[in-house]
Amino acid sequence: MIRTRFAPSPTGSLHIGGVRTALFSWLYAKHNQGEFILRIEDTDRERSTDESTQIILDSMKWLGLDFDEGPYYQSARLERYKEVIKQLIETGNAYYCYCTKEEVNTMRDEAIKRGEKPRYNGFWRDRKESPPSDVDPVVRFKTPLDGQIIVDDLVQGKVVFDNKELDDLIIARADGSPTYNLTVVVDDMDMKITDVIRGDDHFNNTPRQVNILNALDMPLPNYAHVPMILSEAGKKISKRDDISNILQYKNDGYLHEAILNYLVRLGWSKGDQEVFSIEEMISEFDIKDVNKSASRINDEKLLWLNQEYLKNADNVYLKNLLVDIFNELSIQTDTGPDLNDLIEVQKKRTITLRDMADQSIIFYIDSIQYDAKLAEKFLKPIVLEPMQTLYKLLENMNEWNNENLKEAIEKSANSYDIKMAKLAQPLRVAVTGKNISPSIDDTLRLLGKKNTLKRLNSAIDYIENLSPS
């Protein structure tokens, strides 16, 4: 059975590139009826935080990337790592190194002078004499001195590493704590991971980890190193960048389905198809079809995708998400238009849930304020009489629907020999304070008769009180 894993470190926000890696691992497992494991690599206690761990868990939940096992925490497995380190020492595959940092730095400097790679020279690799008593040793893995590591990477293809280019890496620090390359190997081994899908920034760790697995006489997983995601400017994204935090997209009102669809298309494609359901992603995805080259963020493409999902989403589903945003904004929705009705109108013309909420607040507040420039441009004496006529027609309207509202606006405009648009835009500013809203008949219908008349009356008073120009 195929078993994949996602193993983030809780040292900051969940990186968008990490999310794509998680998605690829999740899809590959689902496509092959396998299992997906979540592992939190939190052995760096100085930088790991509970807050970052919670961000990871919240992000995975929001995205719908459910895991079959986990979350496992490396911090709870320290005794297991020590056990394996001891095994490697006893089998002659690791050794204690008593060199100080200064001595190692000197070795590296001398190697540079000789035109070689800066590296530890294996000084304590085979020494038998008594070690110094005043140095707490590290444990180093005894890397083979010759031979090659050949990785048939599922994305990058065949890659060859020469062991002579690798030094004896540290697998346990002086305080006894294990290092990354050791913990990853032990975890993947114990959790029976068959396919390691991760960013290509980890590629140089692969030969080191393969050597450790070989020393432990364990089977090797398949490796797939996916290229990184770059910013729109073509630069590497760091955890400090706002766009790297996947939950920021949730806060900005994106649908998680759109995010997944967008990310799966960053480096993977299936013909000319742009929009994929989760079921289609699972059915069609194969890690071997992922491109080798890096991908760039394209905000415009993401917004387009999100709008597509918004337009086609179930209204009840959107309602629950929109209510959360309104609650965050302290907007009560029980006195305004029915949310299902509002969503049906707004989802066709807004691009995110946040955009929908921002453009819908006007329907749920008691009073509005005019934008000064818009008021000066549209609330002029020339529209006073048409608005007064419209007010009377609306006041006497029995059935408050789009057809009747549109007819009333047209009739008021025609009475003064002006085009409907010449009245519709001033009317929009009068009842919303803005120049952007749904169609004017939809806007008035959603506002309701009481609010429309109240706001229209205020606009009429505003125009009447204008100083003569």
C-alpha positions as CSV (number, residue, x, y, z in Angstrom):
1,M,0.0,0.0,0.0
2,I,1.2,3.5,-0.9
3,R,1.8,5.7,2.2
4,T,2.7,9.3,1.9
5,R,3.3,12.0,4.5
6,F,3.4,15.7,5.0
7,A,5.9,16.7,7.6
8,P,5.9,20.5,8.3
9,S,8.0,22.2,11.0
10,P,5.9,24.5,13.3
11,T,8.2,27.4,13.1
12,G,5.9,29.9,11.4
13,S,2.9,30.2,9.1
14,L,2.2,27.3,6.9
15,H,3.9,28.1,3.6
16,I,1.9,28.0,0.4
17,G,4.5,25.9,-1.2
18,G,4.2,23.5,1.7
19,V,0.5,23.4,1.2
20,R,1.0,22.3,-2.4
21,T,3.4,19.6,-1.3
22,A,0.7,18.4,1.2
23,L,-1.9,18.5,-1.6
24,F,0.3,16.5,-4.0
25,S,1.1,13.9,-1.2
26,W,-2.6,13.7,-0.3
27,L,-3.8,13.3,-3.9
28,Y,-1.2,10.7,-4.7
29,A,-2.3,8.6,-1.7
30,K,-6.0,9.0,-2.5
31,H,-5.4,8.2,-6.2
32,N,-3.7,5.0,-5.3
33,Q,-6.1,4.0,-2.4
34,G,-3.2,4.6,0.0
35,E,-2.8,6.4,3.2
36,F,-1.7,10.0,4.0
37,I,0.1,10.7,7.3
38,L,0.6,14.1,9.1
39,R,3.8,14.5,11.0
40,I,4.9,17.6,13.0
41,E,8.7,18.0,12.9
42,D,9.0,19.9,16.2
43,T,12.4,18.9,17.5
44,D,13.7,22.5,17.1
45,R,12.3,23.5,20.4
46,E,13.7,27.1,20.2
47,R,11.8,27.9,17.1
48,S,8.8,25.5,17.3
49,T,5.7,27.0,18.8
50,D,2.3,25.7,19.8
51,E,0.7,28.6,17.8
52,S,2.4,27.4,14.6
53,T,1.4,23.8,15.3
54,Q,-2.2,25.0,15.6
55,I,-1.9,27.0,12.4
56,I,-0.9,23.8,10.6
57,L,-3.8,21.8,12.0
58,D,-6.3,24.6,11.3
59,S,-5.0,25.0,7.7
60,M,-5.2,21.3,7.0
61,K,-8.8,21.2,8.4
62,W,-9.9,24.3,6.3
63,L,-8.4,22.8,3.1
64,G,-10.1,19.5,3.7
65,L,-6.8,17.6,3.6
66,D,-7.7,14.9,6.0
67,F,-5.0,12.5,7.2
68,D,-5.4,8.8,7.9
69,E,-2.8,8.8,10.7
70,G,-1.4,11.5,13.0
71,P,-0.5,14.0,13.8
72,Y,2.7,12.4,15.0
73,Y,5.1,14.7,16.9
74,Q,8.8,14.2,16.7
75,S,9.2,15.7,20.2
76,A,7.4,12.6,21.5
77,R,9.8,10.2,19.8
78,L,13.2,11.3,21.2
79,E,13.9,8.0,22.9
80,R,13.3,6.2,19.6
81,Y,15.9,8.4,17.8
82,K,18.4,7.7,20.6
83,E,17.8,4.0,20.2
84,V,18.6,4.2,16.4
85,I,21.7,6.4,17.0
86,K,23.0,3.8,19.5
87,Q,22.4,1.1,16.9
88,L,24.3,2.9,14.3
89,I,27.3,3.4,16.7
90,E,27.3,-0.2,17.7
91,T,27.2,-1.4,14.1
92,G,30.2,0.8,13.2
93,N,28.0,3.1,11.0
94,A,28.4,6.1,13.3
95,Y,31.0,7.5,15.8
96,Y,31.6,10.1,18.4
97,C,33.4,13.2,17.2
98,Y,35.2,15.4,19.8
99,C,36.3,18.2,17.5
100,T,35.4,21.6,18.7
101,K,33.5,24.1,16.5
102,E,36.8,26.0,16.1
103,E,38.6,22.9,14.9
104,V,35.9,22.1,12.4
105,N,35.9,25.7,11.1
106,T,39.7,25.4,10.6
107,M,39.2,22.2,8.6
108,R,36.8,24.0,6.4
109,D,39.0,27.0,5.9
110,E,41.9,24.8,4.9
111,A,39.8,22.9,2.4
112,I,38.8,26.2,0.8
113,K,42.4,27.2,0.5
114,R,43.1,23.9,-1.3
115,G,40.2,24.6,-3.7
116,E,38.1,21.9,-2.1
117,K,34.6,21.9,-0.6
118,P,34.5,23.3,2.9
119,R,33.9,20.2,5.1
120,Y,34.7,18.2,8.1
121,N,37.6,15.9,7.3
122,G,36.7,12.8,9.3
123,F,39.3,13.3,11.9
124,W,37.6,11.1,14.6
125,R,36.2,8.6,12.1
126,D,38.5,5.7,12.9
127,R,40.6,7.0,15.9
128,K,41.2,4.6,18.8
129,E,42.9,6.8,21.3
130,S,41.2,8.1,24.4
131,P,39.1,11.2,23.7
132,P,39.5,14.5,25.5
133,S,37.5,14.7,28.7
134,D,36.5,18.3,28.4
135,V,34.5,18.1,25.1
136,D,30.9,16.9,24.8
137,P,31.0,14.9,21.5
138,V,28.6,15.0,18.7
139,V,27.7,11.8,16.8
140,R,28.5,11.6,13.1
141,F,27.3,9.2,10.5
142,K,30.0,7.3,8.8
143,T,29.3,8.1,5.1
144,P,30.7,5.6,2.6
145,L,34.0,6.9,1.2
146,D,33.3,5.8,-2.4
147,G,30.4,4.6,-4.5
148,Q,27.3,6.5,-5.7
149,I,23.8,7.1,-4.6
150,I,21.4,6.8,-7.6
151,V,17.9,8.3,-7.1
152,D,15.3,7.6,-9.7
153,D,13.2,10.6,-8.7
154,L,9.6,10.5,-9.8
155,V,9.7,14.2,-10.8
156,Q,13.3,15.1,-11.4
157,G,14.3,11.8,-13.1
158,K,17.6,9.9,-12.5
159,V,20.0,11.8,-10.3
160,V,23.5,10.6,-9.3
161,F,25.3,11.6,-6.1
162,D,29.0,10.7,-5.4
163,N,29.6,9.7,-1.8
164,K,33.0,11.3,-1.9
165,E,31.2,14.7,-2.2
166,L,29.5,14.1,1.2
167,D,31.0,14.5,4.6
168,D,30.2,12.6,7.8
169,L,27.1,14.5,8.8
170,I,26.1,15.0,12.5
171,I,23.2,12.9,13.5
172,A,23.2,13.8,17.2
173,R,24.3,17.1,18.7
174,A,26.5,17.5,21.8
175,D,23.4,17.6,24.0
176,G,22.2,14.3,22.6
177,S,19.4,15.7,20.5
178,P,18.9,14.2,17.1
179,T,19.3,16.2,13.9
180,Y,16.9,16.5,11.0
181,N,18.4,13.9,8.6
182,L,18.3,11.3,11.4
183,T,14.8,12.0,12.6
184,V,13.3,12.0,9.1
185,V,14.9,8.7,8.3
186,V,13.7,7.0,11.5
187,D,10.2,8.5,11.1
188,D,9.8,7.4,7.4
189,M,11.2,4.0,8.3
190,D,8.9,3.4,11.3
191,M,5.8,4.9,9.6
192,K,6.4,2.7,6.6
193,I,6.4,5.7,4.2
194,T,6.6,4.3,0.6
195,D,6.7,7.7,-1.2
196,V,8.4,10.8,0.0
197,I,7.0,13.8,-1.8
198,R,8.7,17.1,-0.8
199,G,10.1,20.3,-2.0
200,D,13.3,20.2,-4.2
201,D,15.1,22.3,-1.5
202,H,15.4,19.0,0.3
203,F,17.1,17.2,-2.6
204,N,20.6,17.5,-1.2
205,N,19.4,15.7,1.9
206,T,18.3,12.7,-0.1
207,P,21.7,10.9,-0.6
208,R,22.5,11.4,3.1
209,Q,19.2,9.8,4.1
210,V,19.6,7.0,1.6
211,N,23.0,6.2,3.1
212,I,21.5,6.0,6.6
213,L,18.6,3.8,5.4
214,N,21.2,1.5,3.7
215,A,23.2,1.3,7.0
216,L,20.0,0.3,8.8
217,D,19.3,-2.3,6.1
218,M,15.9,-0.8,5.4
219,P,14.1,-0.5,2.1
220,L,14.2,2.8,0.3
221,P,11.0,4.9,-0.4
222,N,10.3,6.4,-3.7
223,Y,11.4,10.1,-3.8
224,A,9.6,12.9,-5.6
225,H,11.1,16.4,-5.3
226,V,8.7,19.0,-6.5
227,P,10.0,22.4,-7.7
228,M,9.4,25.5,-5.5
229,I,6.7,28.2,-6.0
230,L,8.0,31.7,-6.7
231,S,6.3,35.0,-6.1
232,E,4.8,36.9,-9.0
233,A,8.2,38.8,-9.2
234,G,10.0,35.4,-9.5
235,K,11.5,35.5,-6.1
236,K,11.5,32.7,-3.4
237,I,8.7,33.0,-1.0
238,S,9.7,33.0,2.7
239,K,7.6,32.3,5.8
240,R,7.7,36.0,6.5
241,D,5.7,36.9,3.4
242,D,2.0,37.5,3.8
243,I,1.1,35.4,0.8
244,S,2.9,32.4,2.3
245,N,0.3,32.1,5.1
246,I,-2.4,29.9,3.7
247,L,-4.9,31.0,6.3
248,Q,-4.6,34.6,5.0
249,Y,-6.4,33.4,1.9
250,K,-9.2,32.2,4.2
251,N,-9.4,35.5,5.9
252,D,-9.4,37.2,2.5
253,G,-12.5,35.3,1.6
254,Y,-11.2,32.6,-0.8
255,L,-12.9,29.3,-1.0
256,H,-10.7,26.4,-0.1
257,E,-11.8,24.5,-3.2
258,A,-10.4,27.3,-5.4
259,I,-7.1,27.3,-3.5
260,L,-6.7,23.6,-4.0
261,N,-7.6,23.8,-7.7
262,Y,-5.2,26.7,-8.1
263,L,-2.3,24.9,-6.3
264,V,-2.8,21.6,-8.1
265,R,-2.4,23.5,-11.4
266,L,0.9,25.0,-10.3
267,G,3.2,22.5,-11.9
268,W,0.6,19.9,-13.0
269,S,-1.8,19.9,-15.8
270,K,-4.3,17.7,-17.6
271,G,-4.8,19.0,-21.1
272,D,-6.4,22.4,-21.3
273,Q,-8.7,21.8,-18.3
274,E,-8.6,24.6,-15.7
275,V,-11.3,23.8,-13.2
276,F,-11.1,20.5,-11.4
277,S,-13.4,19.1,-8.7
278,I,-11.7,17.3,-5.8
279,E,-12.9,14.1,-7.3
280,E,-11.4,14.9,-10.6
281,M,-8.1,15.8,-9.0
282,I,-8.0,12.5,-7.2
283,S,-8.9,10.6,-10.3
284,E,-6.4,12.3,-12.6
285,F,-3.4,13.2,-10.5
286,D,-0.1,11.4,-10.9
287,I,3.1,12.7,-9.3
288,K,5.0,11.6,-12.3
289,D,3.2,14.3,-14.4
290,V,4.5,17.2,-12.2
291,N,6.8,19.6,-14.1
292,K,10.4,20.0,-13.1
293,S,10.5,23.8,-13.4
294,A,9.4,26.3,-10.7
295,S,6.0,27.9,-10.9
296,R,5.0,31.5,-10.2
297,I,2.1,32.8,-8.2
298,N,-0.5,34.5,-10.4
299,D,-3.0,36.4,-8.3
300,E,-5.2,37.2,-11.2
301,K,-5.6,33.6,-12.1
302,L,-6.4,32.7,-8.5
303,L,-9.1,35.4,-8.4
304,W,-10.6,34.1,-11.6
305,L,-10.8,30.6,-10.2
306,N,-12.3,31.8,-7.0
307,Q,-15.0,33.7,-8.8
308,E,-15.8,30.6,-10.9
309,Y,-16.2,28.5,-7.7
310,L,-18.2,31.3,-6.1
311,K,-20.6,31.6,-9.0
312,N,-21.3,27.8,-9.0
313,A,-21.3,27.2,-5.2
314,D,-24.4,26.1,-3.3
315,N,-26.0,29.1,-1.6
316,V,-26.5,27.3,1.7
317,Y,-22.8,26.5,1.8
318,L,-21.8,30.1,1.0
319,K,-24.3,31.4,3.6
320,N,-22.5,29.6,6.5
321,L,-19.2,31.1,5.4
322,L,-20.6,34.6,4.8
323,V,-22.2,34.6,8.2
324,D,-18.8,34.0,9.8
325,I,-17.4,37.1,8.1
326,F,-20.5,39.2,9.0
327,N,-20.1,38.1,12.7
328,E,-16.4,39.1,12.5
329,L,-17.5,42.5,11.3
330,S,-20.2,42.8,14.0
331,I,-22.9,43.0,11.3
332,Q,-26.4,41.6,12.2
333,T,-28.2,40.0,9.3
334,D,-31.6,39.3,10.9
335,T,-33.1,42.6,9.9
336,G,-31.9,42.8,6.3
337,P,-32.7,40.8,3.2
338,D,-32.7,37.0,3.2
339,L,-29.1,35.8,2.9
340,N,-29.9,33.2,0.3
341,D,-31.5,35.9,-1.8
342,L,-28.6,38.2,-1.3
343,I,-26.0,35.5,-2.2
344,E,-27.9,34.6,-5.4
345,V,-27.4,38.2,-6.5
346,Q,-23.9,38.9,-5.2
347,K,-22.1,35.7,-6.1
348,K,-22.4,36.4,-9.8
349,R,-20.6,39.8,-9.4
350,T,-18.1,39.5,-6.6
351,I,-14.8,37.7,-6.5
352,T,-14.3,36.6,-2.9
353,L,-16.5,36.1,0.2
354,R,-14.8,39.1,1.7
355,D,-15.7,41.2,-1.4
356,M,-19.3,39.9,-1.1
357,A,-19.5,40.9,2.5
358,D,-18.0,44.3,2.0
359,Q,-20.4,45.0,-0.9
360,S,-23.4,43.7,1.1
361,I,-22.9,45.6,4.4
362,I,-25.1,48.4,3.0
363,F,-28.1,46.1,3.1
364,Y,-27.8,45.5,6.9
365,I,-27.0,48.9,8.4
366,D,-29.4,51.6,9.5
367,S,-27.8,54.6,7.8
368,I,-25.2,55.4,5.2
369,Q,-22.7,58.1,4.4
370,Y,-22.3,59.5,1.0
371,D,-18.9,59.5,-0.6
372,A,-18.2,63.3,-0.9
373,K,-17.0,63.1,-4.5
374,L,-19.9,60.8,-5.6
375,A,-22.4,63.1,-3.9
376,E,-21.0,66.1,-5.7
377,K,-21.1,64.3,-9.0
378,F,-24.5,62.6,-8.8
379,L,-26.7,64.2,-6.2
380,K,-27.4,67.4,-8.1
381,P,-30.5,69.5,-8.4
382,I,-31.2,68.1,-11.9
383,V,-32.2,64.7,-10.4
384,L,-34.3,66.2,-7.6
385,E,-37.7,66.2,-9.4
386,P,-37.2,62.7,-10.9
387,M,-36.3,61.4,-7.5
388,Q,-39.4,63.0,-5.9
389,T,-41.5,61.4,-8.6
390,L,-39.9,58.0,-8.1
391,Y,-40.4,58.3,-4.3
392,K,-44.2,58.7,-4.8
393,L,-44.3,55.7,-7.2
394,L,-42.3,53.6,-4.8
395,E,-44.4,54.7,-1.8
396,N,-47.5,53.5,-3.5
397,M,-46.1,50.3,-4.8
398,N,-47.9,47.2,-3.5
399,E,-45.6,44.4,-4.9
400,W,-41.9,45.1,-4.3
401,N,-40.3,43.1,-7.1
402,N,-37.7,43.7,-9.8
403,E,-40.3,44.2,-12.6
404,N,-42.2,46.9,-10.8
405,L,-39.1,48.6,-9.5
406,K,-37.6,48.8,-12.9
407,E,-40.8,50.1,-14.4
408,A,-41.0,52.8,-11.7
409,I,-37.5,54.0,-12.4
410,E,-38.0,54.1,-16.2
411,K,-41.3,55.9,-15.8
412,S,-39.7,58.6,-13.5
413,A,-36.8,59.0,-16.0
414,N,-39.1,59.3,-19.0
415,S,-41.3,61.8,-17.3
416,Y,-38.3,64.2,-17.4
417,D,-37.0,63.1,-20.7
418,I,-33.8,61.6,-19.3
419,K,-32.3,58.1,-19.9
420,M,-32.8,55.6,-17.2
421,A,-29.0,55.4,-16.6
422,K,-29.0,59.1,-15.8
423,L,-31.3,58.4,-12.9
424,A,-30.1,54.9,-11.9
425,Q,-26.6,56.0,-10.9
426,P,-27.7,59.0,-8.8
427,L,-30.3,56.6,-7.3
428,R,-27.6,54.1,-6.5
429,V,-25.5,56.7,-4.7
430,A,-28.6,57.9,-2.9
431,V,-29.5,54.5,-1.4
432,T,-26.0,53.0,-1.0
433,G,-23.6,55.9,-0.7
434,K,-21.5,54.2,-3.4
435,N,-21.4,54.0,-7.2
436,I,-21.1,50.2,-7.2
437,S,-23.9,47.8,-6.3
438,P,-26.0,45.1,-7.9
439,S,-28.4,46.2,-10.7
440,I,-30.4,49.1,-9.4
441,D,-33.7,47.0,-9.3
442,D,-31.9,44.2,-7.4
443,T,-30.4,46.8,-5.0
444,L,-33.8,48.4,-4.2
445,R,-35.4,45.0,-3.9
446,L,-32.8,43.7,-1.4
447,L,-33.0,47.0,0.6
448,G,-36.7,46.6,1.0
449,K,-39.4,49.2,0.7
450,K,-38.8,50.8,4.2
451,N,-35.1,51.3,3.8
452,T,-35.3,52.4,0.2
453,L,-37.8,55.1,1.0
454,K,-35.9,56.2,4.1
455,R,-32.6,56.6,2.1
456,L,-34.2,58.1,-0.9
457,N,-36.0,60.7,1.3
458,S,-32.6,61.6,2.9
459,A,-31.1,62.1,-0.6
460,I,-33.9,64.3,-1.6
461,D,-33.4,66.4,1.6
462,Y,-29.7,66.5,0.8
463,I,-30.2,67.9,-2.7
464,E,-32.8,70.4,-1.5
465,N,-30.4,71.8,1.1
466,L,-27.6,72.3,-1.4
467,S,-26.4,75.8,-1.6
468,P,-27.1,77.5,-5.0
469,S,-24.2,77.2,-7.3
